[in-house]
Amino acid sequence: MKSDIHPNYRPVVFRDAGAEFSFVTQSTVETDDTVVWEDGNEYPLVTVELSSASHPFFTGQMKIVDTAGRVERFERRYGRRRGSDQNSDDTEE
C-alpha cells in the first residue's frame, strides 16, 4: 500500500451559524479555524449554514412551495408540451 495518500481523519467541530448549535464528529475536511471544545481540547472548526438544529424538516417549520404556480408560469412562457392536453388513458378503437 502507498503511504501518505489518505486524508487526515480526525475529530472536527461543526457549528451551525444560525442556530448556535455545535457538535463534534470525525471528518477529513480541511480548515484553518479552531475552537476549544467543552472537554478542553482544541479542534478544527467548520461553520455550516444548515444543520439538524436549523433545517425546516427537523424543526417542524416546513414551508409549502407553490409548485403549481411555477408550472403554470413555465407553460405560459414556453407553451404546453404536445400531447399533454390529450388523456393517455383514452384508446382509439
N, C-alpha and C positions, 0 to 999 in steps of 0.2 A: 504494500500500500504506500501511496505517496504521503509524505508528511507535510504539514502546514498548508493543506488545501481546503480545510474546513473552516468555516467562520467560528468565531468565539461565541460559544453558547453559555450565557451567564444570566444571573438574576437582573431584572430591569424593572424600574418603577414606571408605570403608565399612569399619567394624570389627565383626567377629564377637565378641560379648562372651564367648561360651562357649569359643571355640577360640583366642583371642588371635591372630586372623588378620585382616590388613588388606590392602586393595587400593585403588588409585586408578582411577577411571573418570569419564566425563563424565556429568553429571546436572543436572536442574533443581530438585532437592529443596531446600527451604529449611531451614536450621538455624542456630542461634546458636553451636554449639560449633565450635572449630577445633583443629587439631593441626599440628605441624611434621613434615613427612614426611621420608623418608630423603634426599631431594635438597636439603633445607634450606629449602624453600618452605613457607608456611603455607596449609593447605587447610581448607575446611569439613569437619566430621566428622559422620558419621551412624553410630550404633550399631545393629546389626541382631541379631536373635535367632538366625537361621539363615543359613548360607552354605554354599558347597560344602565348606568345611573341617569343618563340624559336622553337615550333613544326613545322616541314615542312608543314603539312597540312594547318595550319593557316597562315604561312608566304608566301606560294605560291612557295616554293622551294622544291617540292617533287622530290624524286629520283625514277627512274624506276628500279625495281628489275628484274633481269634476271631469271624468274621462269622457263622458258623453258630449260635453261641450267641445272638447278637443277634437273628437271625431267629426262632429258637425262642422266645425271651423275648417278642418282639413278637407272635407268633402266640398264645402263651398269654394275653397281656394283652388283645389285641383280637380274637382269633379268626382262623380261617383265612378266606381270600377264597373267595367262592362260585366253584365250578368248578375250584378248584386241586387237588382230590383226583381229578378226572376227567382221564384222559390225553387230550391234544388230538390224538394221532396216531390214536386209535380212531375209526373212522367207522361210523355205523349204516347198514345196507343195507336 
